[in-house]
Amino acid sequence: MFAVGRMSARVGVAASLGVVMVTAGVFSASASAGTNGQQIEVCSGFSNVAHVVVSGTNQSGSFTSEWLDASGGWCVTTWGWWFKNEVYASFLDAGYNQIAHWDCGWVPTSSNNDVYGCFRSQS
């Protein structure tokens, strides 16, 4: 159902995929339902992460992008009715060089319980 990306040589382990929560080395991604939409949290354990960009499509189908400062922790949480395509989260260093990248997607089911999947892309 979901693709699994291989971790870069920097981390040196393969990504492990699961429904609702996926963890790969120092990276993790999770999602939960809420009154304002779906909460997506993506984390990175690299200490040199300075910025994160999260983008995707919202309920109206428009493309959105949000730059976030990850200096206070390395987790990004974003709300929104994401659907159809994927949500992307890129972890960047202070010079805006990409350290890591997550692709996260929703798969609507007939019971309206979304199944969530992520895979870690090559940097």
Phi and psi in radians as a Rosetta constraint file:
Dihedral C 1 N 2 CA 2 C 2 CIRCULARHARMONIC -2.108 0.35
Dihedral N 2 CA 2 C 2 N 3 CIRCULARHARMONIC 2.647 0.35
Dihedral C 2 N 3 CA 3 C 3 CIRCULARHARMONIC -1.463 0.35
Dihedral N 3 CA 3 C 3 N 4 CIRCULARHARMONIC 2.687 0.35
Dihedral C 3 N 4 CA 4 C 4 CIRCULARHARMONIC -2.096 0.35
Dihedral N 4 CA 4 C 4 N 5 CIRCULARHARMONIC 2.188 0.35
Dihedral C 4 N 5 CA 5 C 5 CIRCULARHARMONIC -1.651 0.35
Dihedral N 5 CA 5 C 5 N 6 CIRCULARHARMONIC 2.586 0.35
Dihedral C 5 N 6 CA 6 C 6 CIRCULARHARMONIC -1.506 0.35
Dihedral N 6 CA 6 C 6 N 7 CIRCULARHARMONIC 2.406 0.35
Dihedral C 6 N 7 CA 7 C 7 CIRCULARHARMONIC -1.150 0.35
Dihedral N 7 CA 7 C 7 N 8 CIRCULARHARMONIC 2.679 0.35
Dihedral C 7 N 8 CA 8 C 8 CIRCULARHARMONIC -1.254 0.35
Dihedral N 8 CA 8 C 8 N 9 CIRCULARHARMONIC 2.933 0.35
Dihedral C 8 N 9 CA 9 C 9 CIRCULARHARMONIC -1.086 0.35
Dihedral N 9 CA 9 C 9 N 10 CIRCULARHARMONIC -0.413 0.35
Dihedral C 9 N 10 CA 10 C 10 CIRCULARHARMONIC -1.060 0.35
Dihedral N 10 CA 10 C 10 N 11 CIRCULARHARMONIC -0.667 0.35
Dihedral C 10 N 11 CA 11 C 11 CIRCULARHARMONIC -1.653 0.35
Dihedral N 11 CA 11 C 11 N 12 CIRCULARHARMONIC -0.734 0.35
Dihedral C 11 N 12 CA 12 C 12 CIRCULARHARMONIC 1.393 0.35
Dihedral N 12 CA 12 C 12 N 13 CIRCULARHARMONIC 0.307 0.35
Dihedral C 12 N 13 CA 13 C 13 CIRCULARHARMONIC -2.280 0.35
Dihedral N 13 CA 13 C 13 N 14 CIRCULARHARMONIC 2.779 0.35
Dihedral C 13 N 14 CA 14 C 14 CIRCULARHARMONIC -1.480 0.35
Dihedral N 14 CA 14 C 14 N 15 CIRCULARHARMONIC 2.617 0.35
Dihedral C 14 N 15 CA 15 C 15 CIRCULARHARMONIC -1.275 0.35
Dihedral N 15 CA 15 C 15 N 16 CIRCULARHARMONIC 2.531 0.35
Dihedral C 15 N 16 CA 16 C 16 CIRCULARHARMONIC -2.027 0.35
Dihedral N 16 CA 16 C 16 N 17 CIRCULARHARMONIC 2.153 0.35
Dihedral C 16 N 17 CA 17 C 17 CIRCULARHARMONIC -1.820 0.35
Dihedral N 17 CA 17 C 17 N 18 CIRCULARHARMONIC 2.433 0.35
Dihedral C 17 N 18 CA 18 C 18 CIRCULARHARMONIC -2.595 0.35
Dihedral N 18 CA 18 C 18 N 19 CIRCULARHARMONIC 2.901 0.35
Dihedral C 18 N 19 CA 19 C 19 CIRCULARHARMONIC -1.356 0.35
Dihedral N 19 CA 19 C 19 N 20 CIRCULARHARMONIC 2.434 0.35
Dihedral C 19 N 20 CA 20 C 20 CIRCULARHARMONIC 1.282 0.35
Dihedral N 20 CA 20 C 20 N 21 CIRCULARHARMONIC -0.784 0.35
Dihedral C 20 N 21 CA 21 C 21 CIRCULARHARMONIC -2.346 0.35
Dihedral N 21 CA 21 C 21 N 22 CIRCULARHARMONIC 2.356 0.35
Dihedral C 21 N 22 CA 22 C 22 CIRCULARHARMONIC -2.336 0.35
Dihedral N 22 CA 22 C 22 N 23 CIRCULARHARMONIC 2.364 0.35
Dihedral C 22 N 23 CA 23 C 23 CIRCULARHARMONIC -2.277 0.35
Dihedral N 23 CA 23 C 23 N 24 CIRCULARHARMONIC 2.378 0.35
Dihedral C 23 N 24 CA 24 C 24 CIRCULARHARMONIC -2.489 0.35
Dihedral N 24 CA 24 C 24 N 25 CIRCULARHARMONIC 1.819 0.35
Dihedral C 24 N 25 CA 25 C 25 CIRCULARHARMONIC 1.035 0.35
Dihedral N 25 CA 25 C 25 N 26 CIRCULARHARMONIC -2.142 0.35
Dihedral C 25 N 26 CA 26 C 26 CIRCULARHARMONIC -1.577 0.35
Dihedral N 26 CA 26 C 26 N 27 CIRCULARHARMONIC 0.112 0.35
Dihedral C 26 N 27 CA 27 C 27 CIRCULARHARMONIC -1.872 0.35
Dihedral N 27 CA 27 C 27 N 28 CIRCULARHARMONIC 2.570 0.35
Dihedral C 27 N 28 CA 28 C 28 CIRCULARHARMONIC -2.620 0.35
Dihedral N 28 CA 28 C 28 N 29 CIRCULARHARMONIC 2.762 0.35
Dihedral C 28 N 29 CA 29 C 29 CIRCULARHARMONIC -2.592 0.35
Dihedral N 29 CA 29 C 29 N 30 CIRCULARHARMONIC 2.441 0.35
Dihedral C 29 N 30 CA 30 C 30 CIRCULARHARMONIC -2.565 0.35
Dihedral N 30 CA 30 C 30 N 31 CIRCULARHARMONIC 2.948 0.35
Dihedral C 30 N 31 CA 31 C 31 CIRCULARHARMONIC -2.636 0.35
Dihedral N 31 CA 31 C 31 N 32 CIRCULARHARMONIC 2.629 0.35
Dihedral C 31 N 32 CA 32 C 32 CIRCULARHARMONIC -2.621 0.35
Dihedral N 32 CA 32 C 32 N 33 CIRCULARHARMONIC 2.679 0.35
Dihedral C 32 N 33 CA 33 C 33 CIRCULARHARMONIC -1.394 0.35
Dihedral N 33 CA 33 C 33 N 34 CIRCULARHARMONIC 2.650 0.35
Dihedral C 33 N 34 CA 34 C 34 CIRCULARHARMONIC -2.656 0.35
Dihedral N 34 CA 34 C 34 N 35 CIRCULARHARMONIC 2.982 0.35
Dihedral C 34 N 35 CA 35 C 35 CIRCULARHARMONIC -1.166 0.35
Dihedral N 35 CA 35 C 35 N 36 CIRCULARHARMONIC -0.441 0.35
Dihedral C 35 N 36 CA 36 C 36 CIRCULARHARMONIC -1.720 0.35
Dihedral N 36 CA 36 C 36 N 37 CIRCULARHARMONIC 0.080 0.35
Dihedral C 36 N 37 CA 37 C 37 CIRCULARHARMONIC 2.374 0.35
Dihedral N 37 CA 37 C 37 N 38 CIRCULARHARMONIC -2.639 0.35
Dihedral C 37 N 38 CA 38 C 38 CIRCULARHARMONIC -1.796 0.35
Dihedral N 38 CA 38 C 38 N 39 CIRCULARHARMONIC 2.284 0.35
Dihedral C 38 N 39 CA 39 C 39 CIRCULARHARMONIC -1.629 0.35
Dihedral N 39 CA 39 C 39 N 40 CIRCULARHARMONIC 2.189 0.35
Dihedral C 39 N 40 CA 40 C 40 CIRCULARHARMONIC -2.018 0.35
Dihedral N 40 CA 40 C 40 N 41 CIRCULARHARMONIC 2.181 0.35
Dihedral C 40 N 41 CA 41 C 41 CIRCULARHARMONIC -2.126 0.35
Dihedral N 41 CA 41 C 41 N 42 CIRCULARHARMONIC 2.242 0.35
Dihedral C 41 N 42 CA 42 C 42 CIRCULARHARMONIC -2.217 0.35
Dihedral N 42 CA 42 C 42 N 43 CIRCULARHARMONIC 2.315 0.35
Dihedral C 42 N 43 CA 43 C 43 CIRCULARHARMONIC -2.197 0.35
Dihedral N 43 CA 43 C 43 N 44 CIRCULARHARMONIC 2.651 0.35
Dihedral C 43 N 44 CA 44 C 44 CIRCULARHARMONIC -2.365 0.35
Dihedral N 44 CA 44 C 44 N 45 CIRCULARHARMONIC 2.424 0.35
Dihedral C 44 N 45 CA 45 C 45 CIRCULARHARMONIC -1.635 0.35
Dihedral N 45 CA 45 C 45 N 46 CIRCULARHARMONIC 0.016 0.35
Dihedral C 45 N 46 CA 46 C 46 CIRCULARHARMONIC -1.220 0.35
Dihedral N 46 CA 46 C 46 N 47 CIRCULARHARMONIC 2.250 0.35
Dihedral C 46 N 47 CA 47 C 47 CIRCULARHARMONIC -1.280 0.35
Dihedral N 47 CA 47 C 47 N 48 CIRCULARHARMONIC -0.287 0.35
Dihedral C 47 N 48 CA 48 C 48 CIRCULARHARMONIC -1.667 0.35
Dihedral N 48 CA 48 C 48 N 49 CIRCULARHARMONIC 0.237 0.35
Dihedral C 48 N 49 CA 49 C 49 CIRCULARHARMONIC -1.274 0.35
Dihedral N 49 CA 49 C 49 N 50 CIRCULARHARMONIC 2.195 0.35
Dihedral C 49 N 50 CA 50 C 50 CIRCULARHARMONIC -2.022 0.35
Dihedral N 50 CA 50 C 50 N 51 CIRCULARHARMONIC -0.484 0.35
Dihedral C 50 N 51 CA 51 C 51 CIRCULARHARMONIC -2.485 0.35
Dihedral N 51 CA 51 C 51 N 52 CIRCULARHARMONIC 2.711 0.35
Dihedral C 51 N 52 CA 52 C 52 CIRCULARHARMONIC -2.401 0.35
Dihedral N 52 CA 52 C 52 N 53 CIRCULARHARMONIC 2.405 0.35
Dihedral C 52 N 53 CA 53 C 53 CIRCULARHARMONIC -2.010 0.35
Dihedral N 53 CA 53 C 53 N 54 CIRCULARHARMONIC 2.265 0.35
Dihedral C 53 N 54 CA 54 C 54 CIRCULARHARMONIC -2.079 0.35
Dihedral N 54 CA 54 C 54 N 55 CIRCULARHARMONIC 2.295 0.35
Dihedral C 54 N 55 CA 55 C 55 CIRCULARHARMONIC -2.557 0.35
Dihedral N 55 CA 55 C 55 N 56 CIRCULARHARMONIC 2.871 0.35
Dihedral C 55 N 56 CA 56 C 56 CIRCULARHARMONIC 2.947 0.35
Dihedral N 56 CA 56 C 56 N 57 CIRCULARHARMONIC -2.767 0.35
Dihedral C 56 N 57 CA 57 C 57 CIRCULARHARMONIC -2.025 0.35
Dihedral N 57 CA 57 C 57 N 58 CIRCULARHARMONIC 2.484 0.35
Dihedral C 57 N 58 CA 58 C 58 CIRCULARHARMONIC -1.783 0.35
Dihedral N 58 CA 58 C 58 N 59 CIRCULARHARMONIC -2.993 0.35
Dihedral C 58 N 59 CA 59 C 59 CIRCULARHARMONIC -1.079 0.35
Dihedral N 59 CA 59 C 59 N 60 CIRCULARHARMONIC -0.562 0.35
Dihedral C 59 N 60 CA 60 C 60 CIRCULARHARMONIC -1.446 0.35
Dihedral N 60 CA 60 C 60 N 61 CIRCULARHARMONIC -0.075 0.35
Dihedral C 60 N 61 CA 61 C 61 CIRCULARHARMONIC 1.620 0.35
Dihedral N 61 CA 61 C 61 N 62 CIRCULARHARMONIC -0.031 0.35
Dihedral C 61 N 62 CA 62 C 62 CIRCULARHARMONIC -1.434 0.35
Dihedral N 62 CA 62 C 62 N 63 CIRCULARHARMONIC 2.689 0.35
Dihedral C 62 N 63 CA 63 C 63 CIRCULARHARMONIC -1.477 0.35
Dihedral N 63 CA 63 C 63 N 64 CIRCULARHARMONIC 2.320 0.35
Dihedral C 63 N 64 CA 64 C 64 CIRCULARHARMONIC -2.193 0.35
Dihedral N 64 CA 64 C 64 N 65 CIRCULARHARMONIC 2.713 0.35
Dihedral C 64 N 65 CA 65 C 65 CIRCULARHARMONIC -2.579 0.35
Dihedral N 65 CA 65 C 65 N 66 CIRCULARHARMONIC 2.434 0.35
Dihedral C 65 N 66 CA 66 C 66 CIRCULARHARMONIC -2.414 0.35
Dihedral N 66 CA 66 C 66 N 67 CIRCULARHARMONIC 2.145 0.35
Dihedral C 66 N 67 CA 67 C 67 CIRCULARHARMONIC -1.598 0.35
Dihedral N 67 CA 67 C 67 N 68 CIRCULARHARMONIC 2.313 0.35
Dihedral C 67 N 68 CA 68 C 68 CIRCULARHARMONIC -2.265 0.35
Dihedral N 68 CA 68 C 68 N 69 CIRCULARHARMONIC 2.545 0.35
Dihedral C 68 N 69 CA 69 C 69 CIRCULARHARMONIC -1.578 0.35
Dihedral N 69 CA 69 C 69 N 70 CIRCULARHARMONIC 2.087 0.35
Dihedral C 69 N 70 CA 70 C 70 CIRCULARHARMONIC -1.784 0.35
Dihedral N 70 CA 70 C 70 N 71 CIRCULARHARMONIC 0.284 0.35
Dihedral C 70 N 71 CA 71 C 71 CIRCULARHARMONIC -1.219 0.35
Dihedral N 71 CA 71 C 71 N 72 CIRCULARHARMONIC -0.370 0.35
Dihedral C 71 N 72 CA 72 C 72 CIRCULARHARMONIC -1.505 0.35
Dihedral N 72 CA 72 C 72 N 73 CIRCULARHARMONIC -0.027 0.35
Dihedral C 72 N 73 CA 73 C 73 CIRCULARHARMONIC 3.129 0.35
Dihedral N 73 CA 73 C 73 N 74 CIRCULARHARMONIC -2.364 0.35
Dihedral C 73 N 74 CA 74 C 74 CIRCULARHARMONIC -2.660 0.35
Dihedral N 74 CA 74 C 74 N 75 CIRCULARHARMONIC 0.468 0.35
Dihedral C 74 N 75 CA 75 C 75 CIRCULARHARMONIC -1.893 0.35
Dihedral N 75 CA 75 C 75 N 76 CIRCULARHARMONIC 2.495 0.35
Dihedral C 75 N 76 CA 76 C 76 CIRCULARHARMONIC -2.095 0.35
Dihedral N 76 CA 76 C 76 N 77 CIRCULARHARMONIC 2.242 0.35
Dihedral C 76 N 77 CA 77 C 77 CIRCULARHARMONIC -2.116 0.35
Dihedral N 77 CA 77 C 77 N 78 CIRCULARHARMONIC 2.255 0.35
Dihedral C 77 N 78 CA 78 C 78 CIRCULARHARMONIC -2.366 0.35
Dihedral N 78 CA 78 C 78 N 79 CIRCULARHARMONIC 2.494 0.35
Dihedral C 78 N 79 CA 79 C 79 CIRCULARHARMONIC -1.818 0.35
Dihedral N 79 CA 79 C 79 N 80 CIRCULARHARMONIC 2.608 0.35
Dihedral C 79 N 80 CA 80 C 80 CIRCULARHARMONIC 2.829 0.35
Dihedral N 80 CA 80 C 80 N 81 CIRCULARHARMONIC 2.685 0.35
Dihedral C 80 N 81 CA 81 C 81 CIRCULARHARMONIC -1.485 0.35
Dihedral N 81 CA 81 C 81 N 82 CIRCULARHARMONIC 1.394 0.35
Dihedral C 81 N 82 CA 82 C 82 CIRCULARHARMONIC -1.412 0.35
Dihedral N 82 CA 82 C 82 N 83 CIRCULARHARMONIC 2.433 0.35
Dihedral C 82 N 83 CA 83 C 83 CIRCULARHARMONIC -2.763 0.35
Dihedral N 83 CA 83 C 83 N 84 CIRCULARHARMONIC 2.965 0.35
Dihedral C 83 N 84 CA 84 C 84 CIRCULARHARMONIC 1.203 0.35
Dihedral N 84 CA 84 C 84 N 85 CIRCULARHARMONIC -1.025 0.35
Dihedral C 84 N 85 CA 85 C 85 CIRCULARHARMONIC -1.814 0.35
Dihedral N 85 CA 85 C 85 N 86 CIRCULARHARMONIC -2.612 0.35
Dihedral C 85 N 86 CA 86 C 86 CIRCULARHARMONIC -1.988 0.35
Dihedral N 86 CA 86 C 86 N 87 CIRCULARHARMONIC 2.837 0.35
Dihedral C 86 N 87 CA 87 C 87 CIRCULARHARMONIC -1.847 0.35
Dihedral N 87 CA 87 C 87 N 88 CIRCULARHARMONIC 2.334 0.35
Dihedral C 87 N 88 CA 88 C 88 CIRCULARHARMONIC -1.990 0.35
Dihedral N 88 CA 88 C 88 N 89 CIRCULARHARMONIC 2.408 0.35
Dihedral C 88 N 89 CA 89 C 89 CIRCULARHARMONIC -2.324 0.35
Dihedral N 89 CA 89 C 89 N 90 CIRCULARHARMONIC 2.086 0.35
Dihedral C 89 N 90 CA 90 C 90 CIRCULARHARMONIC -1.964 0.35
Dihedral N 90 CA 90 C 90 N 91 CIRCULARHARMONIC 2.273 0.35
Dihedral C 90 N 91 CA 91 C 91 CIRCULARHARMONIC -1.696 0.35
Dihedral N 91 CA 91 C 91 N 92 CIRCULARHARMONIC 2.216 0.35
Dihedral C 91 N 92 CA 92 C 92 CIRCULARHARMONIC -2.134 0.35
Dihedral N 92 CA 92 C 92 N 93 CIRCULARHARMONIC 2.648 0.35
Dihedral C 92 N 93 CA 93 C 93 CIRCULARHARMONIC -1.512 0.35
Dihedral N 93 CA 93 C 93 N 94 CIRCULARHARMONIC -3.037 0.35
Dihedral C 93 N 94 CA 94 C 94 CIRCULARHARMONIC -1.094 0.35
Dihedral N 94 CA 94 C 94 N 95 CIRCULARHARMONIC -0.455 0.35
Dihedral C 94 N 95 CA 95 C 95 CIRCULARHARMONIC -1.603 0.35
Dihedral N 95 CA 95 C 95 N 96 CIRCULARHARMONIC 0.224 0.35
Dihedral C 95 N 96 CA 96 C 96 CIRCULARHARMONIC 1.119 0.35
Dihedral N 96 CA 96 C 96 N 97 CIRCULARHARMONIC 0.490 0.35
Dihedral C 96 N 97 CA 97 C 97 CIRCULARHARMONIC -1.531 0.35
Dihedral N 97 CA 97 C 97 N 98 CIRCULARHARMONIC 2.399 0.35
Dihedral C 97 N 98 CA 98 C 98 CIRCULARHARMONIC -1.303 0.35
Dihedral N 98 CA 98 C 98 N 99 CIRCULARHARMONIC 2.212 0.35
Dihedral C 98 N 99 CA 99 C 99 CIRCULARHARMONIC -1.637 0.35
Dihedral N 99 CA 99 C 99 N 100 CIRCULARHARMONIC -0.754 0.35
Dihedral C 99 N 100 CA 100 C 100 CIRCULARHARMONIC -2.711 0.35
Dihedral N 100 CA 100 C 100 N 101 CIRCULARHARMONIC 2.872 0.35
Dihedral C 100 N 101 CA 101 C 101 CIRCULARHARMONIC -2.557 0.35
Dihedral N 101 CA 101 C 101 N 102 CIRCULARHARMONIC 2.352 0.35
Dihedral C 101 N 102 CA 102 C 102 CIRCULARHARMONIC -1.991 0.35
Dihedral N 102 CA 102 C 102 N 103 CIRCULARHARMONIC 2.392 0.35
Dihedral C 102 N 103 CA 103 C 103 CIRCULARHARMONIC -1.944 0.35
Dihedral N 103 CA 103 C 103 N 104 CIRCULARHARMONIC 2.164 0.35
Dihedral C 103 N 104 CA 104 C 104 CIRCULARHARMONIC -2.216 0.35
Dihedral N 104 CA 104 C 104 N 105 CIRCULARHARMONIC 2.437 0.35
Dihedral C 104 N 105 CA 105 C 105 CIRCULARHARMONIC -2.459 0.35
Dihedral N 105 CA 105 C 105 N 106 CIRCULARHARMONIC 2.671 0.35
Dihedral C 105 N 106 CA 106 C 106 CIRCULARHARMONIC -1.841 0.35
Dihedral N 106 CA 106 C 106 N 107 CIRCULARHARMONIC 2.436 0.35
Dihedral C 106 N 107 CA 107 C 107 CIRCULARHARMONIC -2.144 0.35
Dihedral N 107 CA 107 C 107 N 108 CIRCULARHARMONIC 1.793 0.35
Dihedral C 107 N 108 CA 108 C 108 CIRCULARHARMONIC -1.115 0.35
Dihedral N 108 CA 108 C 108 N 109 CIRCULARHARMONIC 2.481 0.35
Dihedral C 108 N 109 CA 109 C 109 CIRCULARHARMONIC -1.982 0.35
Dihedral N 109 CA 109 C 109 N 110 CIRCULARHARMONIC 2.958 0.35
Dihedral C 109 N 110 CA 110 C 110 CIRCULARHARMONIC -1.138 0.35
Dihedral N 110 CA 110 C 110 N 111 CIRCULARHARMONIC -0.395 0.35
Dihedral C 110 N 111 CA 111 C 111 CIRCULARHARMONIC -1.626 0.35
Dihedral N 111 CA 111 C 111 N 112 CIRCULARHARMONIC 0.135 0.35
Dihedral C 111 N 112 CA 112 C 112 CIRCULARHARMONIC 1.168 0.35
Dihedral N 112 CA 112 C 112 N 113 CIRCULARHARMONIC 0.266 0.35
Dihedral C 112 N 113 CA 113 C 113 CIRCULARHARMONIC -1.689 0.35
Dihedral N 113 CA 113 C 113 N 114 CIRCULARHARMONIC 1.922 0.35
Dihedral C 113 N 114 CA 114 C 114 CIRCULARHARMONIC -1.268 0.35
Dihedral N 114 CA 114 C 114 N 115 CIRCULARHARMONIC 2.416 0.35
Dihedral C 114 N 115 CA 115 C 115 CIRCULARHARMONIC -1.729 0.35
Dihedral N 115 CA 115 C 115 N 116 CIRCULARHARMONIC 2.301 0.35
Dihedral C 115 N 116 CA 116 C 116 CIRCULARHARMONIC -1.946 0.35
Dihedral N 116 CA 116 C 116 N 117 CIRCULARHARMONIC 2.382 0.35
Dihedral C 116 N 117 CA 117 C 117 CIRCULARHARMONIC -2.488 0.35
Dihedral N 117 CA 117 C 117 N 118 CIRCULARHARMONIC 2.555 0.35
Dihedral C 117 N 118 CA 118 C 118 CIRCULARHARMONIC -2.332 0.35
Dihedral N 118 CA 118 C 118 N 119 CIRCULARHARMONIC 2.676 0.35
Dihedral C 118 N 119 CA 119 C 119 CIRCULARHARMONIC -2.460 0.35
Dihedral N 119 CA 119 C 119 N 120 CIRCULARHARMONIC 2.599 0.35
Dihedral C 119 N 120 CA 120 C 120 CIRCULARHARMONIC -1.557 0.35
Dihedral N 120 CA 120 C 120 N 121 CIRCULARHARMONIC 2.132 0.35
Dihedral C 120 N 121 CA 121 C 121 CIRCULARHARMONIC -1.521 0.35
Dihedral N 121 CA 121 C 121 N 122 CIRCULARHARMONIC 2.819 0.35
Dihedral C 121 N 122 CA 122 C 122 CIRCULARHARMONIC -1.119 0.35
Dihedral N 122 CA 122 C 122 N 123 CIRCULARHARMONIC 2.482 0.35
